[in-house]
């Protein structure tokens, strides 16, 4: 029996996943969480074979949530189910500790085999993600990469929030950081991205289809 914990802030999607998996008698959705804090609480108090995790939930979310979950339960496989394209977040999610990454658009066809793969201790990634990982390993030179791929996870999170139009003060409050710390990260982001203004950052995000939604 594969016991699943689903963490997603949309009740309709959670219900849809439960219905989708109901045809497999050996896979059961044992519990649900609707935000990052609740997901952390569930992992602290329960035991699951796989966690299906949305990266864009209210409060704690994204790469930071993946890292916190892995600290709490290092052996718990995390299967990311995201609205974002694989080329935007998949590699970062896997490096943070996720065992697999699926776009929600492909869930109907890929969710069941992905769950079985990660529950058995494997990793589930598409050919496109595997190629991106391989290319990154072979090149090994950060100068060959697009500017946003050279950002740290925290810098990337702040880049997303800046591109979404949030101020330094708003970002500091949202991430529970000091304004000075956020300002320092913003400076590093601007330098690494070779952008002279916030407008340039926004144009870059649009040009590379890096949707600010969720600020993961």
FENNORHU-V241441 format. One record per pair of residues at least 6 apart in sequence whose ideal C-beta (glycine too) atoms are under 7 Angstrom apart, sorted by the first residue. I is the first residue (numbers start at 1). GAP is how many residues later the second one is. D is the distance in Angstrom with one decimal. If there is no record, write none. Layout:
[[I:GAP:D] [I:GAP:D]]
This chain:
[[1:25:5.6] [1:27:6.4] [2:24:6.2] [2:25:4.8] [2:47:4.8] [2:48:6.3] [2:113:6.3] [2:117:4.9] [3:25:5.9] [3:27:4.3] [3:45:5.3] [3:46:4.8] [4:23:6.5] [4:24:6.7] [4:25:4.9] [4:26:6.2] [4:44:6.6] [4:45:7.0] [4:46:5.4] [4:48:6.1] [4:111:6.9] [5:25:6.5] [5:26:5.1] [5:28:6.8] [5:37:5.8] [5:43:4.2] [5:46:4.7] [6:8:5.3] [6:11:5.8] [6:23:5.8] [6:26:5.0] [6:46:4.8] [7:26:4.1] [7:32:4.0] [7:44:6.4] [7:45:6.9] [7:46:4.9] [7:47:6.2] [7:50:6.9] [8:6:5.3] [8:46:4.0] [8:49:6.9] [9:25:5.2] [9:26:5.8] [9:45:6.7] [9:48:4.4] [9:49:5.8] [14:18:5.3] [17:12:6.9] [17:35:6.8] [18:11:4.7] [20:88:6.5] [20:91:6.4] [21:6:5.0] [21:8:6.2] [21:91:7.0] [24:88:6.2] [27:88:6.3] [30:18:6.5] [31:11:5.9] [31:15:6.4] [33:6:4.1] [33:9:5.1] [35:22:5.0] [35:23:4.9] [35:24:5.2] [36:21:5.2] [36:23:4.9] [36:24:2.9] [36:25:5.1] [36:29:4.8] [37:22:5.5] [37:23:5.7] [39:14:7.0] [39:30:6.9] [40:20:6.9] [40:28:6.2] [40:29:6.8] [40:32:6.7] [43:26:5.8] [43:29:5.1] [43:30:5.1] [43:33:6.6] [44:28:6.1] [48:28:6.4] [49:70:5.1] [50:27:5.0] [50:29:5.8] [50:65:5.6] [50:68:5.7] [50:69:5.0] [51:25:5.8] [51:27:5.2] [51:28:7.0] [52:27:5.1] [52:29:5.4] [53:25:5.4] [53:26:6.9] [53:27:5.6] [53:28:6.8] [54:27:5.9] [54:28:6.6] [55:6:6.0] [55:7:5.2] [55:25:5.9] [55:27:4.7] [55:29:7.0] [55:34:6.4] [55:38:6.9] [55:159:6.4] [55:161:4.8] [56:26:7.0] [56:27:6.5] [56:157:6.5] [56:158:3.0] [56:160:6.2] [60:8:7.0] [61:153:6.5] [61:155:6.4] [62:95:6.5] [62:152:6.8] [62:153:7.0] [62:154:3.2] [63:29:5.6] [63:30:6.7] [63:33:4.8] [63:90:4.6] [63:94:7.0] [63:153:6.2] [66:12:6.1] [66:27:6.1] [66:30:4.2] [66:31:5.5] [66:32:5.6] [67:29:5.3] [67:30:6.5] [69:7:6.9] [69:9:6.2] [70:27:3.8] [77:22:4.0] [77:41:4.0] [77:42:6.4] [78:19:6.6] [78:20:4.7] [78:21:5.7] [79:20:6.2] [79:21:4.5] [79:23:6.8] [79:35:5.8] [79:36:6.5] [79:39:5.3] [79:45:6.9] [80:13:5.0] [80:18:4.9] [80:20:6.7] [80:21:4.6] [80:22:6.8] [81:21:5.2] [81:23:5.8] [81:26:6.2] [82:7:6.2] [82:19:7.0] [82:21:6.4] [82:22:6.6] [83:21:5.3] [84:127:6.5] [85:18:6.5] [85:124:6.8] [86:15:6.2] [86:17:6.3] [86:40:6.2] [86:42:5.9] [86:43:5.2] [87:45:6.7] [88:122:5.8] [89:127:5.9] [90:11:4.2] [90:35:6.9] [90:39:4.6] [91:38:6.8] [91:41:5.8] [91:42:6.2] [92:61:6.6] [93:8:5.4] [94:7:6.5] [94:31:6.9] [96:57:7.0] [99:19:4.1] [99:24:5.4] [99:25:6.9] [100:14:5.2] [100:17:6.8] [100:18:4.9] [100:23:6.0] [100:24:3.3] [100:25:6.4] [101:24:6.2] [101:28:6.5] [102:8:5.5] [102:9:6.6] [102:12:5.7] [114:10:4.1] [117:7:4.4] [118:6:5.5] [142:8:5.2] [146:62:7.0] [147:45:6.0] [147:46:4.6] [147:47:6.4] [148:8:6.7] [148:11:6.7] [148:45:6.8] [148:60:6.8] [148:62:6.5] [150:42:5.5] [151:8:6.0] [151:38:6.3] [151:41:5.9] [154:31:6.2] [155:30:5.5] [155:33:5.8] [155:34:5.1] [157:58:6.0] [157:59:6.9] [158:13:6.0] [158:24:6.4] [158:27:4.8] [158:28:6.2] [158:31:6.1] [159:30:5.0] [159:42:6.7] [160:52:5.1] [160:55:4.1] [160:56:6.7] [161:10:4.8] [161:13:7.0] [161:54:4.7] [162:24:6.6] [162:36:6.0] [162:39:5.7] [163:38:5.5] [163:39:5.2] [163:42:4.0] [163:49:4.5] [164:48:3.5] [164:51:6.1] [168:11:5.8] [168:14:5.0] [168:15:5.5] [168:18:6.3] [169:10:5.9] [171:11:5.0] [172:6:6.2] [172:7:4.7] [172:10:4.6] [193:8:6.3] [193:11:6.5] [195:6:5.0] [195:9:6.6] [205:7:6.2]]
